Amino acid sequence: MKTEEASIFLLLLVMFTATERTWIERKKQCKEQMIHNQKALNCSHQNLPYIPKTENNVTYLIFSYNDLRNVSSETFENVSNPDSLTDLFLDHNNIQNISKTALSAFQNLKYLYLSYNPIYYENMKNLLGELSKLKFLSHLGMSGIATITIQRDLFSLVKENQIKLLEIRFYNMRTLWMDTFGRFDSLEVFYLSDNHVENIKLSKKKHLHNLYLDFNKFKSFPDFSVDGSEKDCYLPNLELLSVKDLSQNPFVCDCDLEWLINWMKTKQYKKVIRRYPQQYICSLPTEKSKLLLSEVSFTYKECHPWSSWIWAAIIALPCVIVIGITVLILYRNRWNIKHYIYLLRKRRNYQIIDGHNFVYDAFIGYEVTDSAWVRRRLLPVLEEEVGLKLCIHERDFQPGAFINDNIVTNMDKSAKVVLVLTNAFARSGWCMFELKIAHSKLIEDETELVIILLEKVDGINMNHSLKVLFDTTTYIEWTEDVVGQELFWTKLKNVLKK
């Protein structure tokens, strides 16, 4: 028994000694600190290929300048309480492969720094998509990742997120397209320094307050206003613009720089531009050289001359108005014009027909909605009983010919003209044309005009031509009374048989 007890004691001693040695080793490698009254574990600059065991409630894990290489969820198994971790520094770790779910355990993570690791492009793309699920993540550093290029596809898997600070530095962009970062719609602070940027293509970032563009190689600087509008701005809430080399530019103080000069003036009290206004001086034109940009002003006429389009619009507007008025007048008088054309044709002997060699006994003018009465009541009596030959448009007009030519030609071939007046007739443009032609033939050729009043015409439809017709021509009124109909047919037959 004594031998067994000695063995157990020896084993416990060995385990205790190993644990103590591991704890002492970790203490040498990692230092416990207090940062902002929070517990932090600093393991940086130790060339560690793994993450040592952490104590509970570690809020900051600083693991910069080590050698993780491949990172997965197992990499963080020694983190005792993942929910307590809010700040994770993994920069400068030679990370190449990182699984998309490697950081999923840190649901309360706020700050993440992955800069200066040679992470493969697809790994980074997939990881960014998963990071969107961390609802408290607000700061993301991904600068100097030499294995990737900044392009829109890199952020294609990013969903709705709360990232307010994004650090994208030390890339070779040349042209910076701001809409590449369009999925970061809560962005307030944006670091884009040291990217060899020569030109910027802006897009709207309504929440952006601070924009850092230091140490780039600008050849031109964009107008922050959308399409030159003073009311619409790409970065409406910008409070700090940091461009350290901007003041060293040889400013040409002409109208192309008007927006920047005015923008600086409106923002100067918020200290948006560093070293403004003292170090921002005009180089050209000669008359403005050595003037501070804050002293330069432009009149509206100087920088907003009328373009050729405006001049064209000014010249074209009266023409458009005249054409519009002309078209309106022509449209409102179209039937009078057609009538006038008819008179001109008639004077030029457009069609000559012997007055005693008519094809039809009468031309019947009516509106199409009244065709049922014409076919069922009028034609049976006048054609079948009396034996007259009548011309109606739906049966006797020549197909393919113009309507006005059909009207004029068939009236000329008819001994008399009968007009069936209704409210629909009064509202029809073609019926009014028939009325004018018939009235002209009455005056010039003494062609007899017979008026059938099928219904009372309302005052709203009583135009000038109808008033003249009623004042100068006797009409026969239709009635639904049987006795009255006998009198109607007697009158109509007598008139048409004369």
ABEGO torsion letter per residue (X at the ends): XAAAAAAAAAAAAAAAAAAAAAAAAAAAABBBBBBGGBBBBBABGAGBABBBBBBBGBABBBABGBBAGBBBAAAAAABABAAABABBBABGAGBABBBAAAAAABAABABBBABGBBBBAAAAAAAAAAAAABAABABBBBBGBAABBBBAAAAAABBBBABABBBBBGBBAGBBBAAAAAABAABABBBABGAGBABBBBBBBAABABBBABGBBBABBBBABBGGBAABBABAABABBBBAAAAABBBBBBAAAAAAAAAAAAAAAAGABBGOAAABBBAOBAAABGBBAAABBBBAAAABBBBAAAAAAAAAAAAAAAAAAAAAAAAAAAAAAAAAAAAAAAAAGABBBBAABBABABBBBBBAAAAAAAAAAAAAAAAAAAGBBBBBAAAABBBGBBAAAAAAAAAAABABBBBBBBAAAAABAAAAAAAAAAAAAAAAAGBBBBBBBABBBBAAABBAAAAAAAAABBBBBBBABAAAAAAAAAAAAAAAAX
